[in-house]
Amino acid sequence: IASAAGLGVVNGGYTYDRALVHRLPEVRPEVTVADLDPATLTAHLDPVDRETELAAAAYLAQARDALAVFDCDVALRTFHPASAPALLVDSREARHERTRSQLAREQQGGVWGDILGALRQEAPRAQLILNQLNPLVRTAVTIDEPELARTSAEALYGQAAMLSRRPLRPAESSLINRSFLDLLAHALRKDS
């Protein structure tokens, strides 16, 4: 997606990567380096027109419901390349808050659970951004069968999570497997 916009993106999540990349302008003055914040990225994606948003509202509501377990919101935008059906945008703060919340639930009733519960923060949620330019997404948002809509949203989330190149959580791996099998079962029912 960054390549389609003519941008180079480096994952600076490892210990020294960020510091090294930020020194690049010392060697190549024509290069500009900036941290890429998920909110900034999302703001630069083109919104869809109101009519398209309204037509997709029922699907988006079902997708949000399906992905609530992953603390993930769903939005419909347009971006290049059109071959990318979805983009998963997640911030470090949101991932930390989910980890803290999970640990607090696991330690519930104990001293550590109380401490972790008191540290609760309002972090931005992850966001699955569906690409209206993608033919698969344009078809998916018209699905009126609730279970198929839910399964397609889960499959799009799973595919975007795999493409994000971050480690998958066990629940995400399970979701990818289940959504694949559910879509396959649906396709086989349609053929018979």
C-alpha positions in Angstrom: 0.0 0.0 0.0 2.9 2.4 0.9 4.6 1.3 -2.4 1.5 2.3 -4.4 1.7 5.7 -2.8 5.5 6.0 -3.6 6.5 5.6 0.0 9.1 3.4 1.6 8.2 2.0 5.0 10.5 0.3 7.5 9.3 -1.6 10.4 11.3 0.0 13.2 9.9 -2.2 15.9 13.2 -3.9 16.7 15.6 -2.6 19.3 17.8 -0.3 17.1 16.0 -0.1 13.8 14.1 3.1 14.6 17.3 4.9 15.7 19.2 3.8 12.7 16.5 4.7 10.2 16.2 8.2 11.8 19.9 8.8 11.1 19.5 8.1 7.4 19.1 11.8 6.5 22.7 12.3 7.9 24.0 10.2 5.0 21.2 10.9 2.4 20.0 14.5 3.0 17.3 14.2 0.4 15.6 11.5 2.4 12.9 12.4 4.9 12.2 10.1 7.8 9.0 10.3 9.9 7.3 7.9 12.3 4.2 6.4 10.7 1.3 6.6 13.2 -1.8 4.4 12.5 -4.1 7.4 12.9 -2.1 9.4 10.3 -2.2 6.4 7.9 -5.9 6.0 8.3 -6.5 9.8 7.8 -4.7 9.6 4.4 -7.0 6.9 3.0 -9.8 8.2 0.9 -13.3 8.0 2.4 -16.1 6.5 0.4 -19.1 8.6 -0.6 -22.1 8.8 1.8 -24.3 6.6 -0.5 -21.7 3.8 -0.6 -21.3 4.0 3.2 -25.0 3.8 3.8 -25.4 0.8 1.4 -22.6 -1.0 3.3 -23.9 -0.1 6.8 -25.6 -3.4 7.6 -22.5 -5.4 6.5 -20.2 -3.1 8.5 -22.3 -3.5 11.6 -22.1 -7.3 11.3 -18.4 -7.1 10.7 -17.9 -4.9 13.8 -19.9 -7.4 15.8 -17.9 -10.3 14.5 -14.6 -8.6 15.3 -15.5 -7.1 18.6 -13.7 -10.1 20.3 -10.5 -8.8 18.8 -11.2 -5.2 19.9 -11.2 -4.2 16.3 -13.4 -1.6 14.5 -14.2 -1.8 10.8 -14.2 1.0 8.3 -14.7 1.2 4.5 -12.2 3.4 2.6 -10.5 3.4 -0.8 -6.8 3.0 -1.3 -4.3 1.5 -3.8 -3.5 -1.1 -4.8 -7.0 -2.2 -5.5 -5.8 -5.8 -5.3 -5.5 -5.4 -1.5 -8.9 -6.2 0.0 -8.2 -5.0 3.6 -5.6 -3.4 5.8 -5.2 -4.0 9.5 -4.1 -0.9 11.3 -3.0 -1.4 14.9 -1.0 0.7 17.3 1.5 -0.3 19.9 -0.6 1.3 22.6 -3.7 -0.7 21.5 -1.7 -4.0 21.6 -0.3 -3.2 25.0 -3.8 -2.4 26.3 -5.1 -5.7 25.0 -2.3 -7.6 26.7 -2.8 -5.7 30.0 -6.5 -6.4 29.8 -6.0 -10.1 29.1 -3.5 -10.4 32.0 -5.9 -8.6 34.3 -8.7 -11.0 33.4 -6.4 -14.0 34.0 -5.4 -12.6 37.4 -8.9 -11.5 38.4 -9.5 -11.5 42.1 -5.8 -11.4 43.0 -3.6 -8.5 43.9 -2.0 -8.5 40.4 -5.4 -8.5 38.7 -6.4 -5.5 40.8 -3.2 -3.6 40.0 -3.5 -4.4 36.3 -7.2 -3.5 36.3 -6.3 -0.1 37.8 -3.9 0.6 35.0 -6.6 0.5 32.4 -6.1 3.1 29.6 -8.3 4.1 26.7 -6.1 3.1 23.8 -7.2 3.4 20.2 -8.7 0.1 18.9 -7.3 -1.8 16.0 -9.1 -1.1 12.7 -9.8 -3.3 9.8 -10.0 -1.0 6.8 -11.9 -2.6 3.9 -10.9 -1.4 0.4 -13.9 -0.3 -1.6 -11.8 -0.4 -4.8 -11.3 -4.2 -4.4 -13.9 -6.3 -6.3 -14.2 -8.9 -3.5 -15.0 -6.2 -0.9 -17.5 -4.5 -3.2 -19.3 -7.9 -3.3 -18.8 -8.7 0.4 -20.5 -5.5 1.6 -23.7 -6.6 -0.3 -24.0 -9.9 1.5 -27.3 -10.0 3.2 -27.0 -13.5 4.7 -25.8 -12.8 8.4 -23.6 -15.9 8.9 -21.9 -15.5 5.5 -21.4 -11.8 6.2 -19.8 -12.6 9.6 -17.6 -15.3 8.1 -16.4 -13.1 5.2 -15.5 -10.3 7.7 -13.6 -12.8 9.8 -11.8 -14.1 6.7 -10.9 -10.6 5.6 -9.6 -9.8 9.1 -7.5 -13.1 9.2 -6.0 -12.3 5.8 -5.1 -8.7 6.8 -3.7 -10.0 10.1 -1.4 -12.4 8.2 -0.3 -9.7 5.9 0.5 -7.4 8.8 3.6 -9.6 9.5 3.1 -9.5 13.2 2.8 -12.7 15.2 -0.7 -14.1 15.2 -2.5 -14.7 18.5 -3.9 -18.2 19.0 -7.5 -16.8 18.7 -6.6 -15.3 15.3 -5.1 -18.5 14.0 -8.2 -20.3 15.1 -10.4 -17.7 13.4 -8.4 -18.0 10.1 -8.9 -21.8 10.1 -12.6 -21.6 11.1 -13.5 -18.9 8.5 -11.7 -20.8 5.7 -13.6 -24.0 6.6 -16.9 -22.1 6.9 -16.4 -20.4 3.5 -15.5 -23.7 1.9 -18.6 -25.4 3.5 -20.7 -22.5 2.1 -19.3 -22.8 -1.4 -19.9 -26.6 -1.3 -23.5 -26.1 -0.2 -24.1 -23.6 -3.1 -22.7 -26.1 -5.6 -24.9 -29.0 -4.4 
